[in-house]
Each structure stands twice: as structure tokens, then as C-alpha cells.
Amino acid sequence: MKVSHVLDSLARGCRKLLVPLAAFLLLVLLLKQLQLYDWIVDIYKSCLPVLMGIVIAFLLQPLIDRLQQHVSQKLAVMLVYIGIALVLAVFVIGMIPIIYKQVMDFAEVVPVWMRHLEGFLDRYHIAIGNLETLKEKYLQEGYIIVIDSLRNTMHTATNYGIAYITAFFISIDLDFWKRTAKKVIPNLHQFSTFYLTMSNIVYQYLVGTFLDILFIVVTVGITLYIFTFPNALLYAVILALLNLFPYVGATFGLILIAIVGALSYPVFPFLAFTIVWTIQQIESNFIQPMIFNRTMHVRPILTFVFIFLSEALFGVVGVILSPIFAAIAQIAFRSWLHSKTSDKIGEWEDIWQDFDEAMQEENYD
């Protein structure tokens, strides 16, 4: 019964999306035929910092709402934006020497890995053409990639700077947007419940995610450093970010640690590998449920879709943060369901319980 209800709901949703999707595709074809598509894309790229500013303002508003309980709205906005800017500045200044050292260490490790690879190929008589020519080719391409990456980084930093300033002005003038919403949105009470619930849960999620990432970075970083693992901090951060991806992220991170360990040591570091695996199990089975009070179980399809959406909006940074955006989208959906079934501001447990109950109702619209 439950399965048939879910399938029927899915079919109704697909039928509702069919006409808008067909209209969108038709619009794209017309724009291409009229040679307006490239012009629209250029306008989109020009407006992208503003769109990013709206997203940043939305993500920071839960922090402002919490701080606004103790100080005025404008002071709360100033404290949040100036505080985050100072933290980012200190973080970047402090991380530059560390990143530089990690890059230099990585550059020293690459020739060792190449020798291991050449030895492996010779041992098993595997021929890959002229290996020296291939090495020179990829080194030259690597140099070009580094230059392009630096150029793209400067462009991205400029866009983020504009977006951050845009977000500040949106947040500082929030009262105007609230007054506008009262005139434009017909069912403002339901929308207000939805927004306040989502704001409350997003705040808890972002703080919890930060603590979860910090636990992985600190524990894995110390473990790898004790075992003189090359680029210990870098791989600890990569492992923490991969852990955000449901089901496969932790496994990919562990495989990466295993490959680097096999290439960097004459004997595979089984003890370090086992400790890292144990830390992952502790994080997933104890730390994460303790932080969030209940595991969120972000739908894998959401994460997959948001990889592409986030990459289109924010580039490489968007890909890295796509699991967080997917989780926020799921929180938004469940908060919307909560606002349709309750007038009170929801807590973490409320939106999960309401979601499960709502999806089991036969005639829920």
C-alpha cells in the first residue's frame, strides 16, 4: 500500500512537471534559433555574483536570527559579516604557508610515485609507449593547468567578493524584503512558518556539519601525522569533505588513503589504515548521530543532482559543497511539509516525523 502510494505520488509529480519541462526545452530551442541563447548566457554570467549573494544571504540568515535575539538587527548583520570576513582572512593567511608546504611535499612525492609506477610496469612487462615523452607532456600540461587554475581562482575570488557584498546589503535591508513579502505573498503565515522552521534547522545542520568535519580533520590529521604520512593535513581535509557524500564518500576517501599509503611506504601502513577506518566508523555511528540527534540520510539522488547544479553556479567550490546544498534542499522540502501540517516552528525531530507521516497519508497534496 505504501509503495503504491509513493509510486502514484511520483507519477502525479512527473505529469505535473512534464508541461513545464517541455515548455523550457522549447524556449531553449527558440532562443538558439533566434541566436539569443549566447546573449542570455552572458547575462546569466553577469548576474551570477548577485545570485550567489542571495544564496550567501540565505545561508547566513540563521546565524543573524540567533544573534538578533540579543542585539539589534543591523548590529547582528554587522557582527556576522565582519566576523566571518575576519575569520576567513585569518584562515587564508594562516593556511597559505601550510598549503605551500603541502604542495612542496607533494611535488617531492610525485617522482617517488613515478619510480614506483615504472618499477611496477617493468616488473610485469607492461609497455606504455615512450614513458619519458609522456612524463614531459603531462608535466607541461600540468604547468598550463596551474596557470589556468590561478587565473580562474582570481576570477572566482572576485565573484565571491561581489557576492559577499551583495549578501550584506540584502541582509541589512531585510525589513524591506519582509514588508514586500507581506504584500506579494498571499499565504504569508504558512510561508513564515516554513522559513522560520527551515532557518532553525539549517542553523543546526551547518553548526553540526562544521563540528563533524572538524572531528575528522583533527583526528585523521593527527593520526596521519604520527605515522609520518605525506601531506597529512591535506588528505585529512579531503577525507572529511568526501565523508559528506552519502554511501560512497567515506569508501572513496579510504581508498585514496590506501593508494597514497601503498605508494609512499615500502610496507603498507596497515595500522594507520585501520585507525583511519576506525575513526570513520566512530564518526558515522556515534559522533554524527550525537551531533545531529538523528541521522539525516540525505537522498543520494539529491546529492547527485546538486553536484551539477552547484558546479554550474559555484564551480569547483560548488562541487565540494554540493552535499551541503543537497542537505539544505532536503531540509527546505521537509520544512515546507511541516508548514502545511503545523503552525508552530519545527525542530529537528519535528520535520523528520512530519515528513514520514505526511508521505504515508493517502490524500496528501
Buried (B, 14 or more C-beta within 10 A) or exposed (E): EEEEBEEEBEEEEEEEEEEEEEEEEEEEEEBEEEEEBEEEEEEEEEEBBEBBBEBBBBBBBBBBBBBBEEEEBBEBBBBBBEEBEEEEEEEEEEEEEEEEEBEEEEEEBEEEBEEBBBEEEEEEEEEEEEBEEEEEEEEEEEEEEEEEEEEEEEEBEEBBEBBBBBBBEBBBEBEEEEEEEEEEEEEBEBBBBBBBBBBBBBBBBBBBBEBBBEBBBEBBBBBBEEBEBBBBBBBBBBBBBBBBBBEEBBEBBBEBBBEBBBBBBEEEBEEBBEBBBEBBEEBBEEBBEEBBEEEBEBBEEBBEBBBEBBBEBBBEEBBBBBBBBBBBBBBBBBBBBBBBBBEEBBBBEBBBBBBEEBEEEEEEE
